[in-house]
Amino acid sequence: MDAITNSCFSGGCRQCSRLAEFLDQVRGSHPDYFARPVPPFGADDPRLLIVGLAPGMHGANRTGRPFTGDFAGILLYRTLHKYGFASAPESVSAADGLELIDCRITNAVKCLPPQNKPEPAEIRQCNAYLANEIAGLGDGVAILALGTIAHQSVLRALGLKLKDFPFGHGAVHALPGGASLYDSYHCSRYNTQTKRLTVEMFEAVFAQIRHNLPGR
């Protein structure tokens, strides 16, 4: 794969041939699906950036909005609304009128991967987009990583060593420049149904973020 020459998000990106070809197949079998690289959603100048892994087949890949239309988004948007980061507790489509407040949601990998598993080279290839997003954030921003891959992608985007910031649910890491990295298990169906992640655990992370954000 060639290096991304323009780090600003491109809805027409085809830098990862495996992902691009898979999306071509998905568009053929699901012509009503978005089936393209999914753009970030939310505030232009957020105080909270949420980083997920990648679009889900019948969620963001279908609707064109991160965490919208699948199980993982149910807990996320309900929690965002409870803590004042979303105008509504449910996100069902990109045209439902929901707005994020001081918050933006993105993914470490912008394209749907086969079997929901991006390859390491694809994660690294897409990292320039995430680095560009993070570089544009203001001082004192909170970054919430949903899962290990998102956590590591944030660190790579900042040029930091992974060993210096180990992932752990509920962990908070002080980053250079005054930002903070919060860790949570991903709000996937598997994690919530197996109780690896409970509602109480997830809300505790958001309560800490809300408490620590300056000016609140």
N, C-alpha and C positions, 0 to 999 in steps of 0.2 A: 504494500500500500504506500502511496505517496503521502508526504506530509500535507496537512491542510494548509493551503496558502493563505486563506482568508479565515481568521478565527471567529468572525461574526457568523451567527447561525444562518444556515442556508437550507430552505425547505427542499431544494433540489439536489442536496448532497448525495453523491454516489461513490464516495471515497472507499467505502468498504464493500467490495464486490459481492461477498456472500450475503450481506444484509440487503444490498440493493436488488439482487436477483430474487431474494426471498420476498421482498415487498412487491416485486413484479408479479410473482406467483399469487400472492395474497390478493392483489387488485383484480387478478383474473378470476379468482374463486369468490371474491367478495367485492363486486364493483361499487357497492354503496359505502365501503369503508374508506376512511381517510388514507391509510396505507402509504404514508410518506414520513419523512423525519418529523417528529412532533416538536413544535416550538415550545419554549417556556411559556408559562401562564401567570399573570399577576401584575403587581405593581412595578413600574419602571425604576423606582428608587426604594426597594424594599428594606425593611429592617430585619426581616427574617427570610432567608433563602432555604427552601427545602429541596434536598437532592435525593431523588429516587434512583432506581437501577436502570430500567428501560421501559418503554411502552408495553402494555399487555395486549395480547391478540384481540380480545373483545372489549378492551377498555380504551386506553388512549389511542391505540392503533385504529380503533373503529371511530372514535369521536373526534380525535385531533386535539384533545385537551388532556394534560397529565392527570392520571388517577381518576378519570371520569368514565363512568359506565361499567366499572367492574367492582369486584368485592373489595379490593384493597382501598378503593377510594371512599368506601362507606365510613369506616372509622376515621380516616384522615380528615375528610371535610366536616364531619360531625364535631371532631375535636377542634378544628380550626375555627368553626363557628362559636363553639363554647368559649374559646379564649380570645374572641374578638378579632380574628384574622380573616374571617369570611362573612359575607353578607347573608348566607343561607347555609343550612346544615347538610344539604344534599346537592351533589353535582351530577346531573344526568346527561347533559349534552353541552356542546360548546356554545349553544345559543339559548341557554336557560336563564341568562341574566345574572348569574352568580358573579360576584366580584370579590377579589381578595383585597384585604386591607393591610397595608404595610408588609405584604408577603408576596413571594413569588415561588412557584414550583417548577422544577426542571428535572432532568434525568442525566445520569452519568453517560448513558448511551441514548441517543435520540431516536434510533430506529428499532423496530421490533426485531428481536433475534429469534431464530428457530429454537423451539423448546424453551423459550425464555432464558436462554443461556448465551450471552455474548462471549466471544472468545477474547483472551487477554489482549491480542493485537487490536481488536475492535474497540476495546475499552480505552486503550492508549491513544488510538487514532482520534477518537471523539473528544479526548480530554482538552484539546485546544479550545473547543467551544465552551466548555465549563470554565476553563481558565479565563477566557474573555468575559464571561458573565461575572465571575468573582472579582476580577480586576475593576469592574465598574461599580462595585458596591461601596457604600459610604462607610464612615468610621463607626466602630462599635456594633457592626452588624452581627446577627446570630445566624449560623449556618447549621441546619439540622440534616444529618446524614442518616438515611433510612437503610441500614444494613452495612455490611463490611465493604462491599464493592463501592458503594457511594462514599463511604468514609475514606477509603484509600484514594478514590478519584479526586476528592477535595484536596487531600494532601499533595497528590501529584500536581494538581493544577497550581498549587502554591509553591511547588519546588521543595517540599519538606520531606524529611525521611520518615518512612512509615513506622519504623521501630521506635521513634521518639513519641509517637501518639497512638498507642494501642487502642483498638476498638473495644468498647464495652457498653452494653445498654445502660443508659443513665450517666455515662461519663461526660465530662465537660473539659474541653481542652482550650487553653488560651493560645491564640494564634498571633503571629507577628502582625503589627499594625492595629491591634486592639480588637480584632474580631474574635468570636468564640465559636468553637465547633462542638455541637451537641450530638450524641450518639443515641440511636434507638434501633431496636430490631425493626425490620421491615413489617409494615402492617398488611402482610399478605394473608390470604385465606389460611394457608398452612400454619403460619405462626400464631394466628388468633385462635384457630380451632384446636390446636394442640396446647394452647395456653402458654406457649413460650412467651407470647406477648398478650397481656390482658389490657382491658380498657383502663384500669387503674394505673398500670405501668406506663401506658402511652400518655395518659393525661398528666402524670407526674412530670414527664419530660417537658410538656408544654407549659405547665404551671411554673416550672423553673425558668424557662425561657421568658415567659411573660414577666416574671418577678425581676429578672436580671436586665431586661431591656431598659436602657436609659430613658428617662423622661416618662416612665409609666409608674 
